[in-house]
Amino acid sequence: MPLAGKGMLLTSMNIEAADEADFNRWYDREHLEERVAIDGFLEARRYVAHAANPKYLCLYSTATLDVLDSPAYRARLASPTDWSRQSMARFKDMLRVVARITISNGTGRGAALGVVRLRPRPDNAAPWRDALQDKLAPDTCDGIVSMHLLESEPELSGATAEIPAVRHEGARDWFVLIDGTHVGAVSAVIAERFTGPAAAPFPLPISVGTYCLMWDLAKSDLTRS
C-alpha cells in the first residue's frame, strides 16, 4: 500500500496575492513540521495547482483515522500559534476533509497529482467502491505510479474553531488521488476514466484538478533533524 497509514487529512485553500509570501513561509517553516510531529501523523505533502481550484493542497497521512480525532491532535487545534492563527484567518475557499484511505494501489508517490471529487449516495456507494477497485489500477497507465480512494468522514470534516473551512463542503464526498510522474499522464487518466465515455457507472465528477508537488515531510525526517 503506497500511502502510509489508514487515515488522511486533505486541506485546500486560496490566499490573497498580498498574503501569499507569508502564507508559504508559514507552511514551509512552521505548519508542516508542527503537524507531522503530532503522535500518529506520518507524513505531509504540499502541492500547488497546475490546473485546479483552490490553488494550494496539502495531504497529511496518519497511522489510523482515529489519530484525526485524538487528544493530541485536538489539543494542537485548540492551541494554534499566533502565526497559525493569523495565517488561517486569511484562508479563502477552504476545504477540510478527514477521510479513510480505502483503496491504495501501486508503488510510491509522484511529482504530479490528480484529484477527482465524487459524490456517492448510500445506495450506490458499494457498487462505486467495487468499480473503483478496477479503475484505480496504475500498472496499465504509462507515467502513473499509484492511485487511491479517500472516503470522507462527515463528523470529523469541515471547520474547527480556528480553521475557517466551509463546514459541510466535501464532508460526504470521495476523493480519488492519482499519483504520476508528470501532469500529462495524470490528465490523460482523468480524461480516460472519469470524464470520458469510459467513466460509467460514474456521473461527471464534482470537480477535477491537477497539482504539482512542492515538497513532502515524513516523520523520519524530524527524527533525523
PEJO-V775131 format. One record per backbone hydrogen bond with DSSP energy under -1.0 kcal/mol. CO is the residue of the C=O (numbers start at 1). NH is the residue of the N-H. If there is no record, write none. Layout:
CO&NH / CO&NH
This chain:
6&101 / 7&62 / 8&99 / 9&60 / 10&97 / 11&58 / 12&95 / 13&56 / 14&92 / 16&19 / 19&23 / 20&24 / 21&25 / 22&26 / 23&27 / 24&28 / 25&29 / 26&30 / 26&31 / 27&32 / 30&34 / 31&35 / 32&36 / 33&37 / 35&38 / 38&41 / 40&63 / 42&219 / 43&61 / 44&217 / 45&59 / 46&214 / 46&215 / 47&57 / 48&212 / 51&210 / 55&49 / 56&13 / 57&47 / 58&11 / 59&45 / 60&9 / 61&42 / 61&43 / 62&6 / 62&7 / 65&68 / 66&69 / 67&70 / 70&74 / 71&75 / 72&76 / 73&77 / 74&78 / 81&85 / 82&86 / 83&87 / 84&88 / 85&89 / 87&90 / 88&91 / 92&14 / 94&166 / 95&12 / 96&158 / 97&10 / 98&153 / 99&8 / 100&151 / 103&149 / 105&147 / 111&213 / 112&180 / 113&211 / 114&178 / 115&209 / 116&176 / 117&206 / 118&174 / 121&124 / 121&125 / 124&128 / 125&129 / 126&130 / 127&131 / 128&132 / 129&133 / 131&135 / 132&136 / 135&137 / 138&141 / 141&144 / 143&181 / 145&107 / 146&179 / 147&105 / 148&177 / 149&102 / 149&103 / 150&175 / 151&100 / 153&156 / 153&157 / 163&160 / 163&165 / 168&171 / 170&173 / 173&152 / 174&118 / 175&150 / 176&116 / 177&148 / 178&114 / 179&145 / 179&146 / 180&112 / 182&186 / 183&187 / 184&188 / 185&189 / 186&190 / 187&191 / 188&192 / 189&193 / 190&194 / 190&195 / 196&199 / 199&202 / 207&117 / 209&115 / 210&50 / 210&51 / 211&113 / 212&48 / 215&46 / 217&44 / 218&221 / 218&222 / 219&223 / 220&224 / 221&225
